[in-house]
Amino acid sequence: MVRLHGSGGQSPPEAVLEGAPGGCSVDGSTTVCTLSDSRSGHFEFDIQPTGYEKVHVSETVAEMETHGSCCSCGYMPRAVDVQLKPQ
């Protein structure tokens, strides 16, 4: 998940994911982009928020070890915060 933070006092921007499956939506005062590819690995993609510079994201999501009969999604969820720059 990537949380986009715009300029103070402005509404959160609409945004589009480029180069990765998923989508972006406004959640309160923040725009949240979530990949639909739920797994560990390296992810590299762009986000284009309306009225702001394009953001390039390059993140690695670690694999999670499971022990015994524990149920797990198999990866360590990540949340990345990005401060947007106006165009």
BAFI-3210 file (N, C-alpha, C; in Angstrom, 3 decimals, decimal comma, padded with zeros to 6 digits):
// residues 87
n [1|2|3|4|5|6|7|8|9|10|11|12|13|14|15|16|17|18|19|20|21|22|23|24|25|26|27|28|29|30|31|32|33|34|35|36|37|38|39|40|41|42|43|44|45|46|47|48|49|50|51|52|53|54|55|56|57|58|59|60|61|62|63|64|65|66|67|68|69|70|71|72|73|74|75|76|77|78|79|80|81|82|83|84|85|86|87]
n.u [000,839|000,501|000,534|-000,540|000,275|-000,885|-000,516|-000,834|-004,095|-005,380|-007,644|-007,408|-005,666|-006,922|-005,639|-003,595|-002,427|000,490|001,954|001,627|-000,633|-003,677|-005,158|-006,149|-007,593|-009,509|-009,168|-010,496|-008,502|-006,427|-004,885|-004,937|-003,063|-003,216|-001,741|-002,886|-001,548|-000,773|001,841|005,191|008,264|010,009|008,836|008,120|006,911|004,847|003,047|000,529|-000,573|-003,269|-002,500|-000,061|003,483|004,612|005,087|007,652|007,844|009,738|009,989|010,667|009,033|009,112|009,335|007,318|007,966|006,287|005,235|004,460|000,963|000,097|-001,769|-001,036|-000,420|001,907|003,695|005,290|003,296|003,444|003,506|003,821|004,643|004,198|005,132|003,660|004,695|003,786|002,930]
n.v [-001,164|002,228|005,399|008,543|011,868|015,071|018,635|020,734|021,407|021,024|019,041|015,440|014,009|012,561|009,518|007,401|004,135|003,003|000,504|-001,614|-004,020|-003,037|-000,410|003,018|004,994|007,471|007,902|009,231|011,856|011,184|009,767|006,446|003,866|000,605|-002,487|-005,247|-007,553|-009,691|-010,645|-011,682|-010,030|-007,958|-004,789|-002,429|000,555|003,251|006,127|008,314|011,172|013,482|016,797|016,772|015,898|012,959|009,906|007,650|004,377|002,042|-000,809|-003,462|-006,320|-008,329|-011,880|-013,854|-016,085|-019,045|-020,860|-024,020|-024,619|-022,137|-019,693|-017,665|-014,885|-015,068|-013,036|-009,977|-007,356|-004,064|-000,549|002,459|005,830|008,783|012,033|014,336|016,349|019,435|020,049]
n.w [000,000|-000,798|000,549|-000,347|000,212|-000,111|-000,681|002,184|003,407|000,980|-000,995|-001,132|-003,920|-007,013|-008,341|-010,468|-010,953|-012,608|-014,491|-012,741|-011,334|-009,808|-007,822|-007,054|-004,470|-002,690|000,732|003,288|004,248|002,642|-000,262|-001,275|-002,660|-003,775|-004,473|-006,406|-006,551|-004,355|-002,747|-001,826|-002,839|-005,299|-006,183|-008,664|-009,838|-011,173|-009,984|-010,896|-009,725|-009,923|-010,711|-009,467|-009,394|-011,104|-009,330|-008,602|-007,495|-005,742|-004,168|-001,856|-000,765|001,963|002,490|004,677|007,233|008,185|011,033|012,372|012,575|011,822|010,157|007,380|005,213|003,833|003,330|004,438|005,087|003,617|004,110|002,542|002,813|000,939|000,223|-001,788|-004,624|-005,983|-009,456]
ca.u [000,000|001,199|-000,327|-000,096|-000,093|-000,761|-000,229|-001,728|-005,336|-006,000|-008,282|-006,515|-005,806|-007,179|-004,355|-003,646|-001,245|001,029|002,970|001,340|-002,076|-004,225|-005,879|-006,023|-008,846|-009,385|-009,570|-010,430|-007,661|-005,274|-005,100|-004,289|-002,904|-002,979|-001,505|-003,707|-000,601|-000,452|002,910|006,497|009,053|010,353|007,810|008,533|005,789|004,638|001,721|000,313|-001,645|-003,728|-001,987|001,228|004,490|004,540|005,880|008,187|007,946|010,569|009,955|010,748|008,170|009,776|008,566|007,117|008,022|005,191|005,639|003,337|-000,281|-000,282|-002,182|-000,371|-000,513|003,178|004,553|005,189|002,643|004,197|002,808|004,813|004,094|004,849|004,726|003,598|005,211|002,918|003,533]
ca.v [000,000|003,509|006,503|009,792|013,052|016,277|019,898|021,009|022,124|020,661|017,730|014,412|013,919|011,313|008,992|006,207|003,261|002,679|-000,542|-002,630|-004,227|-002,497|000,830|004,080|005,599|008,448|007,367|010,372|012,958|010,575|008,869|005,167|002,994|-000,761|-003,461|-006,450|-008,668|-009,895|-011,626|-011,097|-009,775|-006,562|-004,119|-001,142|001,089|004,691|006,616|009,652|011,897|014,679|018,058|016,560|015,177|011,502|009,291|006,327|003,568|000,843|-001,387|-004,912|-006,877|-009,528|-013,093|-014,142|-017,509|-019,545|-021,961|-024,824|-024,546|-020,730|-019,218|-016,420|-014,517|-015,407|-011,874|-008,915|-006,208|-002,805|000,710|003,476|007,187|009,640|013,440|014,733|017,656|020,004|020,179]
ca.w [000,000|-000,842|000,975|-000,953|000,987|-000,913|000,002|003,302|003,146|-000,299|-001,040|-001,659|-005,380|-007,733|-008,808|-011,311|-010,935|-013,931|-014,481|-011,725|-011,177|-008,570|-008,006|-006,060|-004,044|-001,614|002,031|004,206|003,766|001,986|-001,399|-001,013|-003,824|-003,322|-005,536|-006,296|-006,580|-002,936|-002,612|-001,546|-004,035|-005,585|-006,971|-009,204|-010,611|-011,077|-009,620|-011,434|-009,040|-010,622|-010,204|-008,804|-010,160|-011,091|-008,266|-008,907|-006,282|-005,857|-002,823|-001,716|000,270|002,467|002,718|006,087|007,551|009,028|011,907|012,843|011,805|011,721|008,827|007,042|003,798|003,214|003,131|005,439|004,445|003,651|003,878|002,187|002,773|-000,048|000,206|-003,196|-005,034|-007,033|-010,800]
c.u [000,890|000,189|000,267|-000,624|000,172|-000,412|-001,269|-002,946|-006,021|-006,618|-007,290|-006,748|-006,281|-005,828|-004,577|-002,337|-000,816|002,095|002,776|-000,174|-002,539|-004,978|-005,658|-007,409|-008,571|-009,961|-009,414|-009,617|-006,448|-005,722|-004,297|-004,268|-002,499|-002,790|-002,407|-002,842|-000,079|000,561|004,186|007,223|009,363|009,297|008,328|007,433|005,724|003,215|001,616|-000,863|-001,993|-003,192|-000,642|002,191|004,276|005,492|006,354|008,389|008,762|010,711|010,055|009,886|008,770|008,800|008,453|007,156|006,843|005,697|004,399|002,132|-000,786|-000,672|-001,540|-000,529|000,809|004,105|004,311|004,548|003,461|003,244|003,883|004,101|004,908|004,265|004,786|004,151|004,299|003,678|003,988]
c.v [001,235|004,586|007,803|010,968|014,291|017,477|020,140|021,802|021,782|019,265|016,694|014,227|012,555|010,827|007,710|005,449|002,988|001,605|-001,601|-002,799|-003,686|-001,223|001,791|004,610|006,567|007,827|008,492|011,499|012,466|009,771|007,608|004,344|001,619|-001,667|-004,668|-007,712|-008,887|-011,028|-010,910|-010,861|-008,299|-005,979|-002,755|-000,648|002,599|004,962|008,037|010,298|013,188|015,932|017,967|015,843|013,671|010,974|007,918|005,583|002,324|000,268|-002,905|-005,337|-008,216|-010,685|-013,318|-015,651|-017,871|-020,741|-022,701|-024,682|-023,111|-020,381|-017,861|-016,148|-014,787|-014,244|-010,861|-007,699|-004,930|-001,647|001,769|004,823|008,036|011,052|013,917|016,129|018,187|020,122|021,593]
c.w [000,000|-000,467|000,442|-000,137|000,147|-000,068|001,083|002,895|001,841|-000,196|-001,558|-003,154|-005,857|-008,232|-009,601|-011,164|-012,366|-013,776|-013,414|-011,627|-009,830|-008,853|-006,862|-005,730|-002,904|-000,348|003,057|003,603|002,996|000,770|-001,139|-002,290|-003,323|-004,525|-005,329|-006,321|-005,155|-002,776|-002,193|-002,867|-004,181|-006,517|-007,405|-010,134|-010,407|-010,618|-010,152|-010,697|-009,793|-009,938|-009,496|-009,738|-010,030|-010,017|-008,737|-007,587|-006,588|-004,448|-002,883|-000,538|000,682|002,640|004,219|006,282|008,428|009,804|012,377|011,949|011,663|010,281|008,571|005,561|003,074|002,958|004,253|004,763|004,633|003,425|003,671|002,117|001,805|000,053|-001,244|-003,412|-006,137|-008,359|-011,019]
res [m|v|r|l|h|g|s|g|g|q|s|p|p|e|a|v|l|e|g|a|p|g|g|c|s|v|d|g|s|t|t|v|c|t|l|s|d|s|r|s|g|h|f|e|f|d|i|q|p|t|g|y|e|k|v|h|v|s|e|t|v|a|e|m|e|t|h|g|s|c|c|s|c|g|y|m|p|r|a|v|d|v|q|l|k|p|q]
***
